[in-house]
């Protein structure tokens, strides 16, 4: 059985905007890493974050719960937590759970970054 490595990387874009990039399977075992990354963004004064799921092959309810917990924190700062993915499986998960109506979802990271830096909304 192959082990799928999971990683979380944070990049500051400037203007209080950040990208948090996940790779691998986002599940119960590594959701705390995402939690720490998002908490770190807030601690650095971040108001907007794009969570890049472009290299995520699976996402579970624990990880979705972390994203849901941080969404209002960024909104309260006048920003947003947006999700970036083109993966049809992840998009379907967001649709089934109704989270596609909670989060702004971009299919391209460049589009998400541009909207965050412009202060644009959905």
C-alpha positions as a Markdown table, in Angstrom:
| # | Residue | x | y | z |
|---|---|---|---|---|
| 1 | Unk | 0.0 | 0.0 | 0.0 |
| 2 | Unk | 1.4 | 3.3 | -1.0 |
| 3 | Unk | 1.7 | 6.1 | 1.5 |
| 4 | Unk | 0.4 | 9.5 | 0.2 |
| 5 | Unk | 2.5 | 12.3 | 1.7 |
| 6 | Unk | 0.6 | 15.2 | 3.1 |
| 7 | Unk | 2.0 | 18.7 | 3.3 |
| 8 | Unk | 0.8 | 22.3 | 4.1 |
| 9 | Unk | 2.7 | 25.3 | 2.8 |
| 10 | Unk | 1.9 | 28.9 | 3.5 |
| 11 | Unk | 3.0 | 31.8 | 1.3 |
| 12 | Unk | 2.4 | 35.5 | 1.9 |
| 13 | Unk | 1.2 | 37.5 | -1.1 |
| 14 | Unk | 1.3 | 40.9 | 0.5 |
| 15 | Unk | -1.6 | 43.1 | 1.3 |
| 16 | Unk | -2.6 | 40.8 | 4.1 |
| 17 | Unk | -3.3 | 38.0 | 1.7 |
| 18 | Unk | -1.9 | 34.5 | 1.9 |
| 19 | Unk | -2.0 | 31.1 | 0.1 |
| 20 | Unk | -2.2 | 27.9 | 2.0 |
| 21 | Unk | -1.4 | 25.0 | -0.3 |
| 22 | Unk | -2.3 | 21.4 | 0.6 |
| 23 | Unk | -1.0 | 18.3 | -1.1 |
| 24 | Unk | -2.0 | 14.7 | -0.6 |
| 25 | Unk | -5.0 | 13.4 | 1.4 |
| 26 | Unk | -6.6 | 16.0 | 3.7 |
| 27 | Unk | -8.1 | 13.9 | 6.5 |
| 28 | Unk | -8.6 | 13.5 | 10.2 |
| 29 | Unk | -4.9 | 12.7 | 10.8 |
| 30 | Unk | -3.5 | 15.9 | 9.2 |
| 31 | Unk | -6.4 | 18.4 | 9.7 |
| 32 | Unk | -4.4 | 19.8 | 12.7 |
| 33 | Unk | -1.7 | 20.9 | 10.3 |
| 34 | Unk | -4.2 | 22.9 | 8.3 |
| 35 | Unk | -5.6 | 24.3 | 11.5 |
| 36 | Unk | -2.1 | 25.5 | 12.6 |
| 37 | Unk | -1.5 | 27.0 | 9.1 |
| 38 | Unk | -4.7 | 29.0 | 9.2 |
| 39 | Unk | -4.1 | 30.1 | 12.8 |
| 40 | Unk | -0.6 | 31.3 | 11.7 |
| 41 | Unk | -2.1 | 33.3 | 8.8 |
| 42 | Unk | -4.4 | 35.1 | 11.3 |
| 43 | Unk | -1.5 | 35.6 | 13.7 |
| 44 | Unk | 0.4 | 37.3 | 10.9 |
| 45 | Unk | -2.5 | 39.7 | 10.4 |
| 46 | Unk | -3.9 | 37.9 | 7.4 |
| 47 | Unk | -7.4 | 39.0 | 6.3 |
| 48 | Unk | -7.7 | 36.8 | 3.1 |
| 49 | Unk | -6.5 | 33.4 | 2.3 |
| 50 | Unk | -6.8 | 31.1 | -0.7 |
| 51 | Unk | -6.7 | 27.4 | 0.3 |
| 52 | Unk | -5.2 | 25.7 | -2.7 |
| 53 | Unk | -6.5 | 22.1 | -3.0 |
| 54 | Unk | -5.1 | 21.6 | -6.5 |
| 55 | Unk | -2.9 | 18.7 | -5.4 |
| 56 | Unk | -5.4 | 17.2 | -2.9 |
| 57 | Unk | -6.8 | 13.8 | -3.8 |
| 58 | Unk | -9.2 | 13.4 | -0.9 |
| 59 | Unk | -10.9 | 15.7 | 1.7 |
| 60 | Unk | -12.8 | 14.5 | 4.7 |
| 61 | Unk | -15.4 | 16.1 | 7.0 |
| 62 | Unk | -12.7 | 17.0 | 9.6 |
| 63 | Unk | -10.8 | 19.1 | 7.1 |
| 64 | Unk | -14.0 | 20.6 | 5.9 |
| 65 | Unk | -14.8 | 21.4 | 9.5 |
| 66 | Unk | -11.5 | 23.3 | 9.9 |
| 67 | Unk | -12.2 | 25.3 | 6.8 |
| 68 | Unk | -15.7 | 26.1 | 8.1 |
| 69 | Unk | -14.4 | 27.2 | 11.5 |
| 70 | Unk | -12.0 | 29.7 | 9.9 |
| 71 | Unk | -14.3 | 31.1 | 7.2 |
| 72 | Unk | -16.1 | 33.5 | 9.6 |
| 73 | Unk | -12.8 | 34.6 | 11.2 |
| 74 | Unk | -11.5 | 35.9 | 7.8 |
| 75 | Unk | -14.9 | 37.4 | 7.0 |
| 76 | Unk | -14.9 | 39.2 | 10.3 |
| 77 | Unk | -11.6 | 40.8 | 9.3 |
| 78 | Unk | -13.2 | 42.1 | 6.1 |
| 79 | Unk | -11.6 | 39.4 | 3.9 |
| 80 | Unk | -12.4 | 35.9 | 2.8 |
| 81 | Unk | -11.3 | 32.3 | 2.9 |
| 82 | Unk | -11.6 | 30.9 | -0.7 |
| 83 | Unk | -11.0 | 27.5 | -2.0 |
| 84 | Unk | -9.1 | 26.7 | -5.2 |
| 85 | Unk | -9.7 | 23.4 | -6.9 |
| 86 | Unk | -10.5 | 22.0 | -10.4 |
| 87 | Unk | -10.8 | 18.4 | -9.1 |
| 88 | Unk | -14.3 | 17.2 | -10.0 |
| 89 | Unk | -14.4 | 14.9 | -6.9 |
| 90 | Unk | -13.6 | 17.7 | -4.5 |
| 91 | Unk | -16.1 | 20.0 | -6.2 |
| 92 | Unk | -18.7 | 17.3 | -6.0 |
| 93 | Unk | -18.0 | 16.9 | -2.2 |
| 94 | Unk | -18.5 | 20.6 | -1.8 |
| 95 | Unk | -21.7 | 20.5 | -3.7 |
| 96 | Unk | -23.2 | 17.5 | -1.9 |
| 97 | Unk | -22.4 | 19.1 | 1.5 |
| 98 | Unk | -23.8 | 22.5 | 0.4 |
| 99 | Unk | -20.4 | 24.1 | 1.1 |
| 100 | Unk | -20.2 | 25.4 | -2.5 |
| 101 | Unk | -22.8 | 28.0 | -1.3 |
| 102 | Unk | -20.7 | 28.9 | 1.8 |
| 103 | Unk | -17.2 | 29.2 | 0.2 |
| 104 | Unk | -16.1 | 31.1 | -2.8 |
| 105 | Unk | -14.5 | 28.6 | -5.1 |
| 106 | Unk | -12.1 | 29.3 | -7.9 |
| 107 | Unk | -10.8 | 26.7 | -10.3 |
| 108 | Unk | -7.6 | 28.6 | -11.0 |
| 109 | Unk | -5.2 | 29.8 | -8.3 |
| 110 | Unk | -4.3 | 32.9 | -10.4 |
| 111 | Unk | -8.0 | 33.9 | -10.4 |
| 112 | Unk | -8.3 | 33.5 | -6.7 |
| 113 | Unk | -5.2 | 35.5 | -6.0 |
| 114 | Unk | -6.2 | 38.3 | -8.3 |
| 115 | Unk | -9.6 | 38.6 | -6.7 |
| 116 | Unk | -8.0 | 38.6 | -3.2 |
| 117 | Unk | -5.5 | 41.3 | -4.1 |
| 118 | Unk | -8.1 | 43.4 | -5.8 |
| 119 | Unk | -10.4 | 43.0 | -2.8 |
| 120 | Unk | -13.0 | 41.6 | -5.1 |
| 121 | Unk | -15.9 | 39.3 | -4.1 |
| 122 | Unk | -17.7 | 36.5 | -5.8 |
